[in-house]
């Protein structure tokens, strides 16, 4: 499992915004993933998408890595932000925009 954790950590370290999701940003395959993609697009955020449906090992490992049971999972500047509900709340309150600006992402 440590090899897959290293792969996850490397992806997070090398990209300012990473979304572990079901499907891709161009073709989300669940409503929660689609909602986070739309929020990021509304904020004009360029992000890397990791399709957990394409790799069952990643699908389980990301849950263990973050100690978070659901997908999607959003990482900004190396920090785990949360899933759909948290991202949605942050977007509505303006907290997401503040975070993205503070991290010089948008």
Backbone bond lengths (Angstrom), bond angles and torsions (degrees), N, CA, C in turn:
res aa  C-N    CA-C-N  psi(-1)  N-CA   C-N-CA  omega(-1)  CA-C   N-CA-C  phi
1 X - - - 1.456 - - 1.526 111.36 -
2 X 1.318 118.21 -27.69 1.465 119.99 -176.97 1.529 112.14 -65.04
3 X 1.329 117.15 -30.63 1.469 120.05 178.08 1.530 110.61 -65.54
4 X 1.316 116.34 -41.84 1.463 120.00 179.53 1.534 110.07 -70.16
5 X 1.334 117.27 -35.87 1.469 120.31 175.46 1.522 110.39 -62.38
6 X 1.333 116.80 -39.12 1.470 120.72 177.66 1.523 110.68 -62.96
7 X 1.326 116.53 -39.86 1.466 121.30 178.14 1.529 110.51 -63.83
8 X 1.328 116.63 -43.73 1.464 121.17 178.20 1.524 110.27 -62.55
9 X 1.331 116.43 -47.47 1.462 120.72 -178.84 1.522 110.92 -61.63
10 X 1.309 117.17 -39.57 1.465 121.66 179.56 1.528 110.43 -63.93
11 X 1.323 117.07 -43.29 1.474 120.78 178.33 1.522 110.26 -61.60
12 X 1.315 116.97 -44.19 1.465 121.64 179.93 1.521 111.14 -65.91
13 X 1.327 116.98 -40.97 1.474 121.63 -178.98 1.526 112.51 -68.27
14 X 1.327 117.25 -32.98 1.462 121.16 -173.08 1.528 114.29 -90.65
15 X 1.328 117.05 -4.72 1.463 120.69 -176.46 1.525 110.36 -134.46
16 X 1.324 117.68 129.94 1.469 120.14 -177.72 1.533 113.66 -60.79
17 X 1.343 116.94 -35.68 1.459 120.61 -179.90 1.528 108.52 -135.31
18 X 1.326 115.41 125.28 1.465 121.29 -179.88 1.528 108.34 -129.91
19 X 1.322 115.13 131.85 1.457 120.63 175.85 1.520 109.14 -118.93
20 X 1.331 115.82 114.08 1.465 121.00 171.35 1.521 105.29 -85.24
21 X 1.327 115.56 120.40 1.463 119.83 -169.71 1.519 111.88 -146.72
22 X 1.324 114.64 169.43 1.460 120.83 172.92 1.522 106.72 -92.78
23 X 1.321 115.20 114.12 1.454 121.19 -175.80 1.526 110.20 96.14
24 X 1.323 115.23 -158.03 1.465 120.94 -179.66 1.526 108.84 -125.35
25 X 1.334 116.12 168.98 1.468 118.13 179.79 1.526 111.52 -63.80
26 X 1.317 117.18 -26.16 1.464 120.34 177.10 1.524 113.04 -85.49
27 X 1.319 116.99 -20.36 1.460 121.63 -179.51 1.525 110.26 -147.08
28 X 1.346 117.36 71.87 1.469 119.98 177.66 1.525 110.22 -61.78
29 X 1.332 116.15 143.99 1.452 119.80 -177.44 1.526 113.02 -115.92
30 X 1.319 116.43 20.21 1.459 120.44 169.61 1.522 107.65 -155.69
31 X 1.296 116.08 152.90 1.458 121.03 -176.09 1.517 113.68 -62.35
32 X 1.333 117.20 -37.56 1.460 120.63 -179.45 1.530 110.92 -67.29
33 X 1.318 115.76 -43.31 1.468 119.98 176.49 1.523 110.24 -62.61
34 X 1.333 116.54 -43.16 1.465 120.74 179.90 1.529 111.17 -60.87
35 X 1.328 116.76 -38.61 1.460 120.07 -179.42 1.528 111.23 -65.23
36 X 1.337 117.57 -43.90 1.467 120.38 179.76 1.524 110.13 -66.31
37 X 1.319 117.63 -40.49 1.468 121.39 176.68 1.530 109.18 -57.91
38 X 1.323 117.48 -46.47 1.457 121.13 -178.62 1.529 111.33 -63.60
39 X 1.322 117.07 -40.37 1.473 120.94 178.04 1.520 109.96 -61.84
40 X 1.325 117.14 -45.63 1.469 120.59 179.89 1.525 110.61 -64.36
41 X 1.322 116.86 -41.84 1.465 120.09 178.32 1.527 110.91 -64.70
42 X 1.331 117.25 -38.50 1.469 121.06 177.93 1.532 111.23 -62.52
43 X 1.331 116.02 -30.25 1.464 121.32 177.96 1.531 111.73 -90.30
44 X 1.342 115.99 5.36 1.463 123.24 179.61 1.536 112.20 54.87
45 X 1.333 114.33 45.05 1.458 121.52 -179.31 1.521 109.29 -97.42
46 X 1.324 115.49 127.88 1.460 120.94 172.50 1.527 106.16 -84.53
47 X 1.319 116.94 127.99 1.464 119.19 -176.98 1.514 111.12 -143.07
48 X 1.323 114.31 158.22 1.459 121.97 176.15 1.519 107.14 -94.14
49 X 1.317 116.30 131.02 1.456 121.09 176.20 1.521 109.69 -104.85
50 X 1.323 115.46 137.70 1.460 121.49 175.77 1.519 106.95 -120.11
51 X 1.324 115.51 114.44 1.463 122.13 -177.35 1.523 109.61 -82.33
52 X 1.331 116.22 104.88 1.464 119.68 -178.23 1.529 112.23 -71.65
53 X 1.332 117.57 -18.11 1.461 120.02 177.79 1.526 111.67 -71.08
54 X 1.325 116.39 -22.88 1.465 121.05 -178.86 1.530 111.86 -80.72
55 X 1.341 117.24 -14.63 1.461 120.59 -176.17 1.530 109.67 -146.22
56 X 1.338 117.64 97.70 1.468 120.96 -178.59 1.534 113.39 -57.01
57 X 1.319 116.93 -30.98 1.465 120.08 179.55 1.532 110.14 -65.60
58 X 1.326 116.59 -44.22 1.473 121.03 177.42 1.530 109.64 -64.98
59 X 1.317 116.23 -40.51 1.473 120.64 -177.86 1.526 111.25 -55.17
60 X 1.318 117.43 -44.02 1.464 120.33 178.40 1.523 111.43 -79.80
61 X 1.316 116.75 -40.51 1.464 120.23 -175.13 1.525 112.70 -63.36
62 X 1.340 118.25 -36.67 1.460 119.52 -178.94 1.526 110.24 -66.13
63 X 1.314 117.12 -33.26 1.469 120.55 176.92 1.523 110.44 -66.70
64 X 1.324 116.34 -41.35 1.462 120.97 178.24 1.528 110.71 -69.52
65 X 1.330 115.69 -41.00 1.469 122.22 -178.13 1.531 110.94 -58.50
66 X 1.325 116.04 -47.13 1.465 120.97 -175.60 1.523 112.65 -91.42
67 X 1.327 116.56 -12.45 1.459 122.26 -172.60 1.529 110.04 57.77
68 X 1.339 114.44 40.03 1.466 123.31 179.97 1.524 106.98 -126.76
69 X 1.331 119.11 127.40 1.470 120.35 -168.95 1.522 116.90 -80.76
70 X 1.328 117.84 -10.92 1.458 118.27 -172.91 1.522 112.31 -121.99
71 X 1.330 113.18 164.76 1.465 122.88 176.46 1.518 105.21 -124.61
72 X 1.304 119.48 138.70 1.464 129.82 16.61 1.525 113.27 -81.30
73 X 1.336 113.50 163.97 1.459 122.40 175.76 1.521 107.86 -134.67
74 X 1.322 115.37 127.62 1.463 121.25 -177.13 1.521 110.71 -108.61
75 X 1.340 115.16 133.99 1.463 122.85 175.15 1.523 108.18 -121.02
76 X 1.324 116.17 130.75 1.462 121.68 176.89 1.516 108.16 -126.29
77 X 1.320 116.11 124.61 1.474 122.90 179.97 1.526 111.05 50.62
78 X 1.319 115.50 43.95 1.456 121.24 176.11 1.512 114.89 81.39
79 X 1.311 118.25 -2.56 1.459 122.34 -175.92 1.528 110.72 -106.16
80 X 1.330 115.92 133.29 1.463 120.44 175.72 1.519 108.32 -72.49
81 X 1.323 116.31 123.08 1.463 121.92 -178.46 1.525 110.95 -94.07
82 X 1.321 116.54 -47.53 1.458 119.98 179.66 1.508 111.34 145.47
83 X 1.318 113.93 -163.45 1.454 120.99 -178.92 1.516 111.79 -102.39
84 X 1.303 115.35 -160.82 1.460 122.35 -172.79 1.529 112.69 -58.13
85 X 1.316 117.90 -49.79 1.464 120.46 -176.20 1.525 111.94 -61.37
86 X 1.322 116.44 -43.03 1.466 120.57 -179.87 1.521 110.63 -65.96
87 X 1.321 117.06 -45.80 1.471 120.92 -179.92 1.528 109.48 -62.22
88 X 1.325 116.96 -42.02 1.464 121.15 179.67 1.534 110.50 -61.91
89 X 1.330 117.17 -46.07 1.467 121.37 178.89 1.528 110.98 -62.65
90 X 1.329 116.12 -42.14 1.468 120.05 179.52 1.525 110.96 -64.18
91 X 1.323 116.55 -38.20 1.466 120.18 179.23 1.526 110.21 -66.43
92 X 1.323 116.76 -42.90 1.464 120.99 -178.22 1.524 112.11 -66.85
93 X 1.324 117.16 -35.17 1.474 120.96 -177.50 1.528 112.83 -84.08
94 X 1.345 116.65 -13.33 1.458 120.54 -176.12 1.518 113.29 90.97
95 X 1.326 115.91 -5.06 1.466 121.21 -178.91 1.530 112.03 -64.52
96 X 1.334 117.00 -36.05 1.462 120.42 179.87 1.523 110.03 -64.31
97 X 1.317 117.21 -46.16 1.462 121.04 179.37 1.528 110.60 -60.26
98 X 1.326 116.51 -42.69 1.472 121.04 178.05 1.521 111.23 -60.55
99 X 1.331 116.47 -44.71 1.456 120.73 179.40 1.516 111.71 -63.12
100 X 1.331 116.34 -45.15 1.462 120.55 179.67 1.521 110.78 -62.89
101 X 1.316 117.98 -39.05 1.456 121.13 178.29 1.528 111.03 -69.27
102 X 1.329 116.82 -41.82 1.462 121.25 179.10 1.528 112.31 -61.38
103 X 1.331 115.40 -34.52 1.468 121.19 -179.82 1.531 110.99 -89.40
104 X 1.342 116.18 3.70 1.471 123.05 179.24 1.537 112.52 58.58
105 X 1.334 114.63 40.63 1.451 120.09 179.03 1.519 111.17 -97.27
106 X 1.314 117.35 -29.98 1.474 119.59 175.65 1.520 109.81 -146.69
